[in-house]
């Protein structure tokens, strides 16, 4: 991957970058910035430049930057081999594969949920996927710094590899599927989520061991991809981590 400079913005997003001790090339603060706690956090760590609010609005495309912008390198992804090595000691790991999620807001929201419940890694295709950029970072509220993301050239071949490694593939699919609550997820699991418009591609769907759906009893027939992913992930989390109630 070619490293190119880009900007991330907003206090929480930048704080997450700092907490991870990831590279920050330069810190841009709005003239008159007076958040003492934030200033103490970055003191003597990075080059700091004070600029006009109009300049911050320009480079963030009028994003909600709170007077804080950091110049960083492009977010790096890892290979599937690196991901599998990173999680090799984890019992019944949970991965998420995104097939055609091209909206950076959806990707950012999904990464936020993945971090919240401890998903062990996210797999995205090299093409037909939103890039890991400042919008994704902002929407994820910094979760992008902590979730392992693997970029692969072929989702179908990757699923075949994962099945050889003992994973069971669960696809979110409305047709010819079963209720998402019927599955016991206490197994190495890959949750596959497709795009809102086209869903999971046929070749990827053919690799799924289970196909699950969310009940839709109202007037709409689908949910936003990030919302659906969140519902499914919390069901999987609840199944893997049942409450221990005392008798």
Secondary structure by P-SEA (a helix, b strand, c coil): cbbbbbbbbcaaaaaaaaaacccccbbbbcccccaaaaaaaaccccbbbbbcaaaaaaaacccccccbbbbbccbbbbcaaaaaaaaccccbbbbbbbcccccaaaaaaaaaaaaaacccbbbbbccccccccaaaaaaaccccccbbbbbbccaaaaaaaaaaabbbbbbbcccccccccccccccbbbbbbbcccccccaaaaaaccbbbbcccccccccccaaaaaaaaaaaaaaaaccccccc
